[in-house]
Amino acid sequence: MRPVLANLGFVLQIGGFFITLPVAVAFFYNETQPLIAFFITGFALFILGFLLNAFSERKEMDIKSSSILITATFFLLGLFGSIPYFYINMFNDADIFARFTNNYFESISGYTTTGFSLLTNIDSLPKSIVFYRGLTQFIGGLGIVFILLAFFYKGDTIDYLRRVMGLLKVTDSIKKSFLYVLAIYSFYIAVFTAALYFLGFTDLVNTVSVVFGSLMTGGLSPVSDFSRFLVFPANIIIILSMFLGATTFAIHFRLLTGKFRKAMTSELIAFILIILGFTALLTFYYNIEASLSLFTVVSASSTTGYSTVNISAFSETLKIIFVFLMIIGGTSVSTAGGMKILRLLVYLKAVPWAVRWAVYGKEQKFVFDEREFTPSEIILSLLVTLMALTTIVVSAVIFTAAGFPFINSLFESASAFATAGLSTGIVSLSLAPALKWLLALVMILGRIEIIPFLIIFTRKKAT
């Protein structure tokens, strides 16, 4: 456990470094209470991180230890990340347990890029808190653990964790890959923020927060009425931002380096067709205005969760359609949640492959989009999908037992696991604390894709 604690200490210190950004915003807006809260949070992260580093051993970890690191990081980020909310008593809770529960829920929703929110008074929040909520999506979306892994690890461990955290090796060097990803997303943030600003959205904190939520597919809205951002052409910018956030990192790299033909993978084409197909369905069958249909479908399929429609008024069939969109999610190794389109395509191609294997009595090569998959990879992928569906259904059954309609419960559970954040109205401040903790756990499991969580409980060390 000593290497885990040492590396966890380093991750917490990185988290403390990020806190300097909302500190600067609080200084700028002269917001005393949030400023104190951010100083406490940053101080706590730095001190605990220093102690863990000082009394532990830094060395390369095996997969089990790394899985512990990933899981512990998200739980602790949610905990420390709730300090600013707790300090200013964002929900005006009188009961200490309710206060802790609500603040942790809001915090973990940001770090897992889910976008569920219990807030009803967003517009009255201090600007630095609004910025901080958006920043948590950026930290969680790119994977704070990868910052550690990219610079201190090598070999099988980082290759495994790179896939778990949703980052693709776009160059021969993992460190270069991370720097490319960071540079590309910083470029996107600057461009989209500038575009919205010059279109008249001059509240820079709100605008940056919307871009954070779109690109990181987080969906935490900085305003109570998000429809103000859906005027043309601002809505197109946000749709493009959500789409890029749900697109494989390697495709961004190929597009920006002029490799356009290689960028058009089967997965990307399938993603585009899913968006167009379901947009047409909502427009022509459900009579929803075309631009709103496109926005809502992209928001669901990218697992961003921005919404201006009343989902609780949807028919049961339409809710199931959106459950499907959220569970499938965006493309692999992107900031999107869900099971990923690549898995769906691989399953469809694996059926005839398995039949040929059975007929010819020997293993056949399985190649998809110029990548060869081993049978064990296909089986593991199928296992992840089955466990995800089981988690969603079990969670839905618990919500149904608590008195909520099953379809609404299924929608909420799927949204939590896919880190989408769309809601039928079940997620609210009045929701029972136990159900809030259940959703918090489902959000974390969805973000780390279950396997690391299960590896923690294995008796034999995974290698």
PyMOL commands that set and color helices and strands:
alter all, ss='L'
color gray80, all
select helices_A, chain A and resi 2-18+20-28+32-54+63-81+83-88+96-111+122-124+127-142+144-152+155-165+174-198+204-215+226-229+234-245+249-256+260-263+266-284+290-301+311-313+316-328+341-360+375-401+406-417+433-448+451-455
alter helices_A, ss='H'
color red, helices_A
select strands_A, chain A and resi 366-368+371-373
alter strands_A, ss='S'
color yellow, strands_A
deselect
rebuild
show_as cartoon
